[in-house]
Amino acid sequence: MNKATFKYKGIQSRLKALDNLKDSGANIISWLDLSSAVYIEGTCPKAWMRYFDSKGIRVTDNCSESRYAIFTAAPDEARLRAVLDILPDDGAILYLCEGDPVSCGLDTLTLVSFPDNRKTMQLYNDKTPLTRDALINIIPSWKNVKPGKTKLCVIYKSSGGPNLSSVKFNTHRAPKFRLNTLVYGGSCVVKKAASPEALPHLLRIADNSKKLDGIYRNISVIPCEAKDGSLVFPYISGRSLTSGIDPCKDSVESIRDRLISVTDSILDYKCDLIPFERTELFDRIFPCAFPDAGDKCYPLINLDSNIDNFKESEGRIYCYDCEWVASFPVPVRFVRFRAYFYYYRDNINALESRISLQDFLNMFGFSKKDIELFSSMEETFQWYVNGLT
């Protein structure tokens, strides 16, 4: 593989993978628990039919056979009420619309698509502000993109449950890593496998959580519970570990010192450091990377120790992302590199005019050779995750 092209807007394989994001409609149907049948009123898109056929899901003209009724155009109030009456008690109606939703005076959850309706990464409750903390893994060029105009309207037959605030999709990933994440603000976070292929990966997250909780020195891992093919996490509100940093006004030296302090806390493990040693698993994920034999490693490490995957709440730091954990030696400096690179990328509008990416990384002790090595490792990691190999 050629050396990675390391550009400010992000790792190139991630940009390529994002071309595979599905539109809002395709993402919606992959999110729903459709069981064996789905009721669709209107002309069903061919892409949806292919999805249903691949999953063995039957499209029915009988509302009572399905938990969900999907309208391909906004229904009038009379039709909406008629279908709602036929659905089972835990059923719901979904439809896409522009403008004000038809609700018949019922509680309606309205979700808007980000970054747009053609390629949907996340759906957000339109009552929830799109804060930077909420926009996880959004590339800088999307920062000024307005949410799509089309809204997803959901009317549940029985109400009173927790309010869904966002749904995140990973349809750009390799099928075995595709998960849907549903956030119920103030209540819980639910992760689901988007396909049976991704179920082993989902279960590994639960295993990773237990492993990391026993190895962090001063960090708590948010626990999870396996339930009906999903992982359920309690929702913990808190502040970012970088909330005291102003990337526009603080000196780059003070930003560096604060980030080093934060990553020192994140990477404070109970286990001893060991020298780097090549393994079969390392070669599978980082096939063309050759770290120095003297690079220090932990026998187990959270690869995704990016700063925005941790929160501080009531004086305690919490890790809420244990998806990518390596149980083989990976240089700790690479994990630090990722944290600093993604901080720069996430704050590129404030930092780019003040300091270049390479100079920023140099401040943390990364040489030109280090940057070439670790950017290549990140590129191959993204290729692995996104199934581009």
C-alpha positions in Angstrom: 0.0 0.0 0.0 1.2 3.5 -0.8 1.9 5.9 2.1 -1.2 7.5 3.4 -2.0 11.0 2.1 -2.5 12.8 5.3 -4.6 15.9 4.8 -6.3 18.3 7.1 -9.8 17.2 6.3 -9.2 13.7 7.5 -8.0 10.3 6.6 -8.7 9.7 2.9 -10.1 6.2 3.4 -12.8 7.6 5.7 -13.8 10.2 3.1 -14.0 7.4 0.5 -16.0 5.2 2.9 -18.5 8.0 3.5 -19.6 7.7 -0.1 -21.2 4.4 0.9 -23.6 6.1 3.4 -27.2 5.2 2.7 -29.9 7.7 2.2 -32.3 8.5 5.1 -35.0 6.1 3.9 -32.5 3.1 3.5 -31.0 3.9 7.0 -34.5 4.0 8.6 -35.5 0.6 7.4 -32.1 -0.9 8.6 -32.8 0.6 12.0 -36.3 -0.8 12.5 -37.0 -4.1 14.0 -39.2 -5.3 11.2 -39.4 -9.0 12.1 -41.0 -10.9 9.3 -43.3 -8.4 7.7 -43.6 -4.7 7.1 -46.6 -2.6 6.0 -45.8 0.0 3.4 -48.4 2.4 2.0 -47.4 3.9 -1.3 -44.8 3.0 -3.9 -42.0 1.1 -2.3 -38.5 2.2 -3.6 -36.7 -0.6 -5.4 -33.7 -0.3 -3.1 -36.0 -0.9 -0.1 -37.5 -4.0 -1.8 -34.0 -5.4 -2.4 -33.2 -4.9 1.3 -36.4 -6.6 2.4 -35.8 -9.5 0.0 -32.2 -9.9 1.3 -33.5 -10.1 4.9 -36.5 -12.3 4.1 -38.9 -9.6 5.1 -42.3 -9.7 3.5 -44.1 -6.5 2.4 -47.7 -6.9 3.4 -50.9 -4.9 2.8 -52.3 -5.9 6.2 -51.3 -3.4 8.9 -52.0 -5.9 11.7 -49.2 -8.2 10.5 -46.5 -5.6 11.2 -45.3 -3.6 14.1 -44.5 -0.6 11.9 -46.4 1.1 9.1 -44.3 3.1 6.7 -45.8 5.8 4.5 -43.8 6.9 1.5 -45.7 10.2 1.5 -47.2 12.1 4.3 -50.7 10.6 5.1 -53.8 12.7 5.8 -55.1 12.7 9.3 -58.0 10.3 8.6 -55.7 7.7 7.1 -53.1 8.1 9.9 -55.7 7.5 12.6 -57.2 4.5 10.7 -53.8 2.7 10.4 -52.8 3.6 13.9 -56.0 1.9 15.2 -55.0 -1.4 13.4 -51.4 -1.6 14.5 -50.4 -3.6 17.6 -50.1 -1.8 20.9 -46.3 -1.4 20.5 -46.6 -0.3 16.9 -45.7 3.0 15.2 -46.2 5.0 12.0 -43.3 6.4 10.2 -43.3 8.8 7.3 -41.1 11.4 5.6 -42.3 15.0 5.1 -41.2 18.5 4.5 -42.7 21.3 6.5 -45.1 20.7 9.4 -45.9 17.1 10.2 -49.4 15.6 10.2 -49.9 14.5 13.8 -53.6 14.4 14.5 -52.7 16.1 17.8 -50.7 13.0 18.9 -47.2 13.1 20.3 -44.9 13.1 17.3 -41.1 12.5 17.3 -39.6 14.5 14.5 -36.0 13.6 13.4 -33.9 15.6 10.9 -31.1 14.1 8.9 -27.4 15.1 9.0 -25.6 15.9 6.9 -28.3 15.7 4.3 -31.0 13.4 3.0 -28.9 11.8 0.3 -26.2 10.5 2.6 -27.4 10.2 6.2 -25.0 9.6 9.0 -27.3 10.6 11.9 -30.9 11.5 12.6 -31.5 14.1 15.3 -34.5 15.1 17.3 -35.4 18.5 15.9 -35.8 19.8 19.4 -32.2 18.9 20.2 -29.5 21.4 19.3 -26.8 20.1 17.0 -23.9 20.7 19.3 -20.3 19.8 18.5 -20.3 17.2 21.3 -23.2 15.5 19.5 -21.6 15.5 16.1 -19.4 12.4 16.6 -17.0 11.5 13.8 -18.2 14.4 11.6 -15.6 15.6 9.2 -14.7 19.3 9.2 -16.2 20.0 5.8 -19.6 19.1 7.2 -19.5 21.6 10.0 -21.4 24.3 8.1 -23.8 21.9 6.4 -27.4 22.4 7.3 -29.5 19.4 8.2 -31.6 17.9 5.4 -35.0 19.5 4.8 -36.9 16.2 4.9 -38.0 15.1 8.3 -38.7 11.7 9.7 -41.9 11.7 11.7 -42.6 8.9 14.1 -45.9 8.4 15.9 -45.9 5.7 18.5 -49.2 4.0 19.3 -48.3 3.8 23.0 -46.4 6.8 24.5 -44.7 7.4 27.8 -41.3 5.9 27.0 -38.0 7.7 26.9 -37.6 10.3 24.2 -35.3 9.4 21.3 -32.8 12.2 20.7 -30.7 10.8 17.9 -29.9 7.7 15.8 -26.4 7.2 14.4 -25.7 4.9 11.4 -22.5 3.2 10.3 -23.6 2.1 6.9 -20.3 3.3 5.5 -18.4 0.6 7.4 -17.7 -3.0 6.5 -20.9 -5.1 7.1 -19.4 -6.9 10.1 -18.8 -3.6 11.9 -22.1 -1.9 11.1 -24.0 -0.7 14.2 -26.9 1.6 14.9 -26.7 3.7 18.0 -29.9 5.1 19.5 -29.5 7.8 22.1 -32.4 8.4 24.5 -31.3 11.7 26.2 -31.3 11.5 29.9 -32.2 7.8 29.9 -30.0 5.3 28.0 -28.0 4.6 24.9 -28.8 1.5 22.8 -26.4 -0.1 20.3 -27.8 -2.6 17.8 -26.2 -4.7 15.1 -27.4 -3.4 11.7 -27.1 -7.0 10.4 -26.5 -10.5 11.8 -22.9 -10.2 10.5 -22.3 -7.4 13.0 -23.6 -9.2 16.1 -20.2 -10.7 17.1 -18.7 -7.2 16.9 -21.5 -5.9 19.1 -20.9 -8.6 21.7 -17.2 -7.8 21.7 -18.0 -4.3 22.9 -19.5 -5.8 26.1 -16.4 -7.9 26.6 -14.2 -4.9 25.9 -16.0 -2.8 28.5 -15.3 -5.4 31.2 -11.7 -5.7 30.3 -11.1 -1.9 30.3 -12.9 -1.4 33.5 -10.4 -3.6 35.2 -7.4 -1.9 33.7 -8.1 1.8 33.9 -6.6 3.3 37.0 -8.8 6.4 37.5 -11.5 6.0 34.8 -14.9 4.3 35.0 -16.2 2.5 32.0 -20.0 3.0 31.5 -21.5 -0.5 32.0 -23.7 -2.2 29.5 -26.4 -4.9 29.6 -27.1 -7.3 26.7 -30.8 -7.3 26.0 -32.7 -8.7 23.0 -29.7 -8.5 20.7 -28.8 -5.0 21.8 -26.4 -3.4 24.3 -28.0 -0.9 26.7 -25.9 1.7 28.4 -27.1 4.2 31.0 -27.0 7.8 29.7 -24.4 9.8 31.6 -24.4 13.6 31.1 -21.2 15.4 31.7 -18.7 17.8 30.2 -15.9 17.3 27.7 -12.4 16.8 29.0 -11.4 19.8 26.8 -14.2 22.1 27.9 -11.7 24.4 29.5 -9.7 24.9 26.3 -10.4 27.7 23.9 -8.7 26.7 20.6 -9.3 30.3 19.3 -7.7 32.2 22.1 -5.5 30.0 24.2 -1.8 29.8 23.2 -0.9 26.7 21.3 1.6 25.9 24.1 -1.2 25.9 26.8 -3.4 23.8 24.5 -0.5 21.3 24.1 0.0 21.1 27.9 -3.7 20.6 28.6 -4.0 17.9 25.9 -1.0 16.0 27.3 -2.5 16.2 30.8 -5.8 14.8 29.5 -4.2 12.0 27.5 -2.0 11.1 30.4 -5.2 10.5 32.4 -6.8 8.6 29.6 -3.8 6.3 29.2 -3.1 5.7 32.8 -3.4 1.9 33.0 -2.8 -0.5 35.9 -0.7 -2.9 33.8 3.0 -2.5 33.0 4.4 -1.3 29.6 6.0 -3.9 27.3 8.1 -3.5 24.2 6.5 -3.7 20.8 6.3 -7.1 19.2 4.7 -8.0 15.9 1.7 -10.4 16.1 -0.7 -11.9 13.6 -3.5 -9.6 14.7 -1.3 -6.5 14.4 -0.4 -7.6 10.8 -4.0 -8.1 10.0 -5.0 -4.5 10.9 -1.7 -2.7 10.3 -0.1 -4.8 7.5 2.4 -2.3 6.2 3.4 -0.6 9.5 6.8 -1.2 11.1 7.1 0.5 14.5 10.4 0.5 16.3 11.0 -2.6 18.5 11.6 -0.3 21.4 8.2 1.4 21.2 6.3 0.9 24.5 2.9 -0.8 24.5 0.3 -2.1 26.8 -0.8 -5.7 26.5 -4.3 -4.3 26.1 -5.2 -0.8 24.9 -8.3 1.2 23.9 -7.3 2.2 20.3 -10.1 4.8 20.2 -8.9 6.8 23.2 -9.8 10.0 21.4 -10.6 12.7 23.9 -14.3 13.1 22.8 -14.9 9.5 23.9 -14.6 10.5 27.5 -16.7 12.7 29.8 -16.3 14.1 33.2 -19.2 13.9 35.6 -19.3 14.7 39.3 -15.5 14.6 39.5 -15.2 11.3 37.7 -14.0 10.5 34.2 -16.1 8.1 32.2 -15.2 6.1 29.1 -18.2 5.6 26.9 -16.7 4.0 23.8 -15.0 0.6 24.0 -15.6 -0.5 20.5 -12.0 -0.8 19.3 -9.8 -2.5 21.9 -6.5 -4.2 20.9 -5.5 -7.2 23.0 -2.1 -7.2 21.3 0.9 -4.8 21.5 0.2 -1.5 19.7 2.5 1.5 20.4 1.0 3.8 23.0 2.4 6.7 21.0 0.1 5.8 18.1 -2.9 6.0 20.4 -1.7 9.4 21.6 -1.1 10.5 18.0 -4.8 9.7 17.1 -6.0 11.7 20.0 -4.0 14.8 19.0 -4.7 14.4 15.3 -8.5 14.2 15.8 -8.5 17.1 18.2 -6.8 19.2 15.5 -9.3 17.9 12.9 -12.3 18.7 15.1 -11.0 22.2 15.8 -9.5 22.8 12.4 -11.4 26.1 11.8 -9.8 27.6 14.9 -6.3 26.1 14.6 -5.5 25.9 10.9 -4.7 29.6 10.6 -2.6 29.5 13.8 -0.5 26.4 13.3 -0.1 23.7 10.7 -1.0 20.1 11.5 2.6 18.9 11.2 3.8 21.7 13.5 1.0 20.9 15.9 2.0 17.3 16.1 5.7 18.2 16.3 4.8 20.0 19.6 3.9 16.7 21.1 7.3 15.2 20.1 6.3 13.5 16.9 9.0 13.6 14.2 8.4 13.6 10.5 9.1 9.9 10.5 6.6 9.3 13.3 3.9 11.3 11.5 4.5 9.2 8.3 4.3 5.9 10.3 1.3 6.7 12.5 -0.7 8.4 9.7 -0.1 5.2 7.6 -1.3 3.1 10.6 -4.4 5.2 10.9 -5.1 4.9 7.2 -4.8 1.1 7.2 -7.0 1.0 10.4 -9.7 3.0 8.6 -9.4 0.7 5.6 -9.9 -2.3 7.9 -13.0 -0.8 9.7 -14.6 0.4 6.5 -14.0 -2.7 4.5 -12.1 -1.0 1.7 -9.3 -3.7 1.5 
